[in-house]
């Protein structure tokens, strides 16, 4: 299994929206291409490398990729959104909507998750080792 390690540079004041942090998007890309993956910072579109150090060995398919987020991302939303395969390990806390609409793969959060974790999941596995906020695994209101 190939590993991509994302190390947060800082906690942003405005939450990041990062649905592109998932094996499905990283599959078939080089490390330099992964650094260029777009995420949202408020109303701006920024590169992943603006907020994360990126290193590791890329993989060809989503199923062979493990993304390790090595640090607290408690102000980063939507990690693993619509993920279909592979694995994400968060070594810290995570913000809203982790695993939103997951279809496959596995996400492990070694810290806490805020609200709406695993909302509308259709498959896969979401494990939160710490506390979770309201509406875990729920559908839209």
Number of C-alpha atoms within 10 A of each C-alpha: 12 17 17 22 20 22 19 19 14 13 14 15 9 12 17 25 21 20 22 21 24 27 27 20 16 24 18 16 15 15 16 11 11 22 20 14 18 19 21 19 19 13 8 10 13 16 16 22 19 15 19 17 15 17 15 15 13 24 21 15 17 22 18 16 26 27 23 19 23 16 18 21 25 19 18 24 24 24 26 30 23 22 29 21 24 23 26 27 17 22 18 18 22 28 24 23 26 29 32 25 23 24 19 20 23 21 28 18 22 19 19 19 25 20 17 23 29 28 21 19 22 15 17 19 16 21 13 17 14 12 12 20 13 11 16 18 19 14 13 8 4
